[in-house]
Amino acid sequence: MMSKLLLQGGRIIDKSGDRFADVLIDSDGRIEEIGEGLEANKILDVKGKIISSGFVDLNAFIGEPGEEQSETFISGTRSAVKGGYTAIMTVPDSHVVNDNPNTAKALIELSKQGLCEVITAGESTLTGNRAAMSPLGEMSDLGVKFFTITGSPSTDLETTRRIMEYSQKYGIKLLFGSSKGLLSQDGVMNEGAVSSQLGILGIPKVAEQIEVFQLCQLALLTGADLHFQQISTSRSIQIIAEAKLEGASVTCEISPHHFSLDESLVRSFNARYKVFPPLRNSEEIELIKQQITSVDAIATGHRPHPDHLKDQAFADAPFGTIGFETSLGAAITNLQIPISEILDLLSWTPAEIAGIADTHGGNLLAGRPANLTVFDPDAAWTVEGKKMSSACSVTAFENMELKGLVSHTLVDGKLVVMDGTIQDIGK
C-alpha cells in the first residue's frame, strides 16, 4: 500500500478555476483533500509549478505487436507520462490491425503493461476489404468503443454511411484522420509555392477539406458521433464548427506540429518534417492559431519510426514524428492563449471525448483518482530526440527551444515521473 503523498505549494488550475493550495493523496491513490497547511509523511515541494489533471491524448500509434521497433506499450507510455499524459488512445495503424475480437482481446491485454491508461481503438472495416464492416458489436462488447474510418470516404460513401448508422447501436464514437484522397495519392508535402520550387509532389489543402465536409454531412444525416483527427487547415475547422451549429455530433483535434511548424522547414529535405497531414504554409498556421478556441483538443499524432527509415530521402521516408514530450511546450510556446485554455485542449475536453471524464480531466476533487500532472510553464528547454523516452528519436521539434516542462506525473496516485525522471513502479 502506498503512503500518503502531499503536493505542497503549487498552483492548481482545473475547470473550476485557479488557486494556490496543497493536494493530499491518500494511500489508495485518490485525492483525499485540497487545502492549505495539510500534512503527510511524504512531501513534494511544487512551489512555482502548476498542478493540473493529467493530459489525455486522442491519437497515438503504438507498433506492438508486429512493429515493436517503432514503439511498444512500455516505451510509448514511458514517453507519454514524461510528457504529462495519464491516458492515451492508440489507433490501429500497425502491422496487426485491430479489426476482430481476438486481436482486440490481445491488444487490450498488452496495453495493461503501460505506465498510464491506454484506450485501444479498433478499425471499422476489415483489412483487405474496405467495403466489409468489422464486427463492431462483438468488439464493442469487449470494451472497444472507438473505431477509425480508414481511407477516403469519396471511394465508398455507402460503406461509410452504414458504419455511421451501426455505430449508434453500440454507442461507438468514430475517428477519422484525413486520407490522401483522390487528389493527392503520391503527394508528400503541402501543395503550394514551396513544393513547386522544390519539385516535390504536393498534397492540396482542399483534399482534407472535401473529406471533412463529406463526413460532416454524413454525420448530420445519420446522427453518428464523429471525431476528426489531426485537422490541418483553417477551412476544415470552419466546416466542423458550422456542422456543430447545424446539430452534428462532431469534434476535432489538432496536433502541435500543425500549429507550430510550417512547410518552409521542408526546404532542408529532412524527413523529420515529413508528417501527415503535411505542414502547411505560415499564413495557414496563423489562421489556425486564431481559430484555436474552435478546436476541441490538442492530440500528439505520435507516429514514431526507426531513425534509419526517417534518414531516407524525403520522398521515400515514412510520414510521422514523435510527439508526447513536446506537446505541452509547443502549446505554451506557440499559442497565445491562457494556460487554462491550453489545459482544456490537452486534458479536460479530450477526457470528455474519450469518455473518461470521471477519472481524468475536469475538476480536482476529493475522492477522484489522482491522475495529475505538475509542470513549470516558464521552464525553457531545448528539444533533443535522443534524450526522449520513445523507442524512436525523430522529432519535428529537434533543436528548438520550448517553454513549459513537466516535472511530475501521477497515475492513480503513483508517482511515475518525479523531477523529470521516470520512476520504476514495477512495469
Protein Blocks (a to p, Z undefined) as FASTA:
>chain_A
ZZddddehiacddfkbccdddddddfkopafbgcehiacfbdcdfehiacddddddfbdc
dfbghilmlocfklmmmmmmmnopabdcdddfbfbdcfbfklmmmmmmmmmmpmbdcddd
ddfbdehiakbccdfklmmmnopabdcdedjfklommlmmmmmmmmmmnopacdddddeb
jmlmmgcbdcdfklmmnopacddfklmmmmmmmmmmmmmmnopacddehiabfklmmmmm
mmmmnopacdddddfklmmbcfklmmnopaklpccdddddfklmmmmmmmmmmpfbdcek
iacddfklmmpcfklpccdddfklmmmmmmmmmmccdfklmmmmmmmmmmmmnopmmmgg
hiddehiacddddddfkbccdddfklpmbfbfcdfkgoiacedddfbdceehiafbgghi
acdehZZ
